[in-house]
Amino acid sequence: MEKICVAVRVRPSANEEFVNGFSWKVESNRISLHGSDGTPISGVSFAFDHVFDQECSNARVYELLTKDIIDAAVEGFNGTAFAYGQTSSGKTFTMNGSENDPGIIHRAVKDIFAKIQKTSDREFLIRVSYMEIYNEDINDLFAVENQKLQIHESLERGVFVAGLREEIVNSADQVLNLIQLGEGIFGDTNMNARSSRSHTIFRMVIESKGKDNKCSNSSTSDDAIRVSVLNLVDLAGSERVAKTGAGGVRLKEGKHINKSLMILGNVINKLSEGGKLRGHIPYRDSKLTRILQPALGGNAKTSIICTVAPEEIHIEETRGTLQFASRAKRITNCVQLNEILTDAALLKRQKQEIEELRKKLQGSHAEVLEQQILKLRNDMLKYELEREKLAAELEEERRSHRERDHCIREQQMKIDNLSNLVTLSDSGRSSSHDGPKECLQDGSTNSHSVLQEDAFSTPSFKAVPNVFVANRSHYSTLPDCSPLPDTFGDFADEDTWMKMNKGYIPDLDSLHMTPARKVQSFPLTEDCSMETSSQEIDNLRRQLKLIIEERDEYQRKYAEQVSFNSQLTREISELQEEILQTQGIPQNLHETVTNCKDIYKDICSILQNFIADERSATAQILSTTSEVGTSLFSTLESHLSMAMNGDSPSHNDYSVREQCNMLHQKLSSIISSLVLSDASTLKDERNEESVYSSKIKGTLGSQIACWKEALQNEVKVIKQKYNDLEKELEANNLLLKVSEGKYHSLEREFHLLKEDRDAVLQRISSSSQMLAQITGQKERALKDLNTEVRRRKKLEEEVKQFSIAFAHRQTSIMSFHSDFKSILDTIKAQNLTSLSKSHGS
Ligand SMILES: Nc1ncnc2c1ncn2[C@@H]1O[C@H](COP(=O)(O)OP(=O)(O)OP(=O)(O)O)[C@@H](O)[C@H]1O
């Protein structure tokens, strides 16, 4: 286990004005905030592996932080270096550098090729790629047409970006030119400003293998291929959107950046918790964390440089960056040498072993009697036969193991596709256009097609003549004693990715991680095969656990969806009730107005009955008033019936007002004509009834004025009421329309949700079935493996016992031989003595 190396770099200050006098101070490997009086602010002091002050050069940063990673990458260890920090804090300056002081990428490329030059006993193949993640889309910086690339995952390759261009390179200058070309894509597409709002990942894949050495009889894995991946990452600025005050496109970009950096933070938080506390690590929540998965808690040497701005206005951002760096410091990775063991290496080892055994046997039989030699030879033959039988059985086991492995891979692909489908259905409503497409893509993808697709994406790979990739395909012509795939040449890339991304190798027959640089091979010893089996069992268990976790997650999401659906159904029924009530309002109003009209008419006729003279002024005023009132009520009625039919009465407003005015004028003219006629009548009758008439005149005048005023008031009130009712009606109509719109959209939403829910249900049930099947298969596979392990143990035990018996026999034969020899010697001596005695006598 190895801790991530974390460093902080303070860029030179752009503005020396410190309003409140706060400043950051760097002392050795510590950075702390100081107040205006120079005293340190408590709780704002952080220590890291390195803290680089404003004067520090890129050369020093590279030397202390990245050089080890680069050296290790050439030797076969994965490596990642990334720069994190707010905008304009110096990330790009650190990664890309300037003309006078080149950055980490430039220095890394130069160093890698310099180191390769010095490594005379190995040959290398280097591939490079360059991508950006902008608004959660992955774009190829070596091929402008490769936009919105998808991340895929397979057992062979782990997580990989499908369709990303990889260039085979053989000099530092070639790589630097390619990088310039990649950055040119920014320029060509007028995206210069965008570069600081996207994450860029420059990637080098370094493959190497030992050069042919016929004299070599070492038992180490000289023929093994090492494949390592180096990522150099320049992240987007980490400042908060709120602070930048951005809107529109900037806001969208800011949100994506914040989201992916937040997920990066979450991943780092979880990883920093360590042990069993950490639980599920959300690598899958963003493309950045998915791609950087091996660098974060996986199989890679990793360094993070956090760049900060020293200005006082950036104190909060700087503090946030330092806190992020502190958490990152707690992450540990498990770095392993990435090797692929070839058939040639396996064969060599077997031959060596057999030779050693032969030597041993020959040495021990030099002085054995002929018969015993023959017998021992017979035993040895038996032993060899037994060995051959075991080897054949082992081969058979390996074949079935390969088949099982293949089957498990296929199942894994299916699970991946299912996960993609369910993930798509989750995001289905927000991205309903992309969803089905992706779903189709994933659905139709199998391991073979993925391999093919990638073979097309790296066209220059096969075109390179006589490089060791081409040689490597010759391995398949060697005697078949290892499970090398037929299309090994095509598999080379996948192996790289698989090891890079997973941190373990699922195909244990052909690939082995060797932490202490010791290479283990499958068919060599029984211990190894047992270890392989138990590794595989562990892998299967891990996969099973992951599948169960995923299934639980789907079930949780489904439960959420169900409760959301029921809540929506409740809301819809409430709204329906509300709409029904609102729809009833005009009807009620209409009935009320009709009733009012009837009452009004009744009152008017009753009043008219009280008036004896139908031609009197009072009768005329009353009838006109009744007419005005009835006409107003009729207008109101017609408006209400129009509203009930869904027509808008607004176009009638003018005519209604006209009508009102006319009625008002009519009423006024009748009142004034009545006043005049009353006055003239009174004048004519003045002589006859002078006393009485003067009295009547006064009374009638004041009465008429009174009536006139009362009627005018009544008209005003009726008018007011009419206007109020009309307004109310309009508001109700508006409300009705809004409710109707809302109702329709809710209904549509409800149907969509229902469809979604049905689809999710269907998918969940089919994925549950699949899961059950896979679980069954895996359990059976586990059982088979356990049986196999037991059988192998038994065989091993038998071989041991046989060896012990063999050794016993050898010892007894040897002792018999020496006894026999000594007896013979004794007899010879006795014979000689008796012979000499007989001669003497
Ligand atoms: N250590 C340094 N020494 C000298 N100049 C620096 C240093 N760090 C940054 N600068 C300068 O500060 C400015 C901003 O730096 P840079 O563009 O690298 O920031 P960044 O963090 O990459 O911003 P972005 O998030 O926008 O990409 C540049 O002009 C750069 O030259």
The ligand as an SDF file (V2000), in Angstrom:
LIG
                    3D

 31 33  0  0  0  0  0  0  0  0999 V2000
    4.1610   29.5460  -10.4800 N   0  0  0  0  0  0  0  0  0  0  0  0
    3.9290   30.5050  -11.3730 C   0  0  0  0  0  0  0  0  0  0  0  0
    4.9030   31.3140  -11.7720 N   0  0  0  0  0  0  0  0  0  0  0  0
    4.6820   32.2870  -12.6730 C   0  0  0  0  0  0  0  0  0  0  0  0
    3.4720   32.5320  -13.2230 N   0  0  0  0  0  0  0  0  0  0  0  0
    2.4550   31.7670  -12.8660 C   0  0  0  0  0  0  0  0  0  0  0  0
    2.6160   30.6990  -11.9340 C   0  0  0  0  0  0  0  0  0  0  0  0
    1.4490   30.0970  -11.7650 N   0  0  0  0  0  0  0  0  0  0  0  0
    0.5730   30.7340  -12.5740 C   0  0  0  0  0  0  0  0  0  0  0  0
    1.1780   31.7350  -13.2410 N   0  0  0  0  0  0  0  0  0  0  0  0
    0.5180   32.6320  -14.1800 C   0  0  0  0  0  0  0  0  0  0  0  0
   -0.7780   32.8780  -13.6930 O   0  0  0  0  0  0  0  0  0  0  0  0
   -1.7220   32.9030  -14.7390 C   0  0  0  0  0  0  0  0  0  0  0  0
   -2.8260   31.8830  -14.5100 C   0  0  0  0  0  0  0  0  0  0  0  0
   -2.2540   30.6070  -14.4730 O   0  0  0  0  0  0  0  0  0  0  0  0
   -2.8890   29.3490  -15.2090 P   0  0  0  0  0  0  0  0  0  0  0  0
   -3.4750   29.6920  -16.5190 O   0  0  0  0  0  0  0  0  0  0  0  0
   -1.8740   28.2830  -15.1780 O   0  0  0  0  0  0  0  0  0  0  0  0
   -4.0680   29.0340  -14.1880 O   0  0  0  0  0  0  0  0  0  0  0  0
   -5.0470   27.8200  -14.1980 P   0  0  0  0  0  0  0  0  0  0  0  0
   -5.2170   27.4070  -12.8110 O   0  0  0  0  0  0  0  0  0  0  0  0
   -4.6140   26.7900  -15.1530 O   0  0  0  0  0  0  0  0  0  0  0  0
   -6.3560   28.4860  -14.7010 O   0  0  0  0  0  0  0  0  0  0  0  0
   -7.5740   27.8120  -15.4720 P   0  0  0  0  0  0  0  0  0  0  0  0
   -8.3670   27.0650  -14.4410 O   0  0  0  0  0  0  0  0  0  0  0  0
   -8.2950   28.9620  -16.0260 O   0  0  0  0  0  0  0  0  0  0  0  0
   -7.0140   26.8900  -16.5300 O   0  0  0  0  0  0  0  0  0  0  0  0
   -0.9540   32.6230  -16.0150 C   0  0  0  0  0  0  0  0  0  0  0  0
   -0.6770   33.8380  -16.6440 O   0  0  0  0  0  0  0  0  0  0  0  0
    0.3310   31.9960  -15.5420 C   0  0  0  0  0  0  0  0  0  0  0  0
    1.4080   32.2810  -16.4010 O   0  0  0  0  0  0  0  0  0  0  0  0
  1  2  1  0
  2  3  1  0
  2  7  2  0
  3  4  2  0
  4  5  1  0
  5  6  2  0
  6  7  1  0
  6 10  1  0
  7  8  1  0
  8  9  2  0
  9 10  1  0
 10 11  1  0
 11 12  1  0
 11 30  1  0
 12 13  1  0
 13 14  1  0
 13 28  1  0
 14 15  1  0
 15 16  1  0
 16 17  2  0
 16 18  1  0
 16 19  1  0
 19 20  1  0
 20 21  2  0
 20 22  1  0
 20 23  1  0
 23 24  1  0
 24 25  2  0
 24 26  1  0
 24 27  1  0
 28 29  1  0
 28 30  1  0
 30 31  1  0
M  END
$$$$
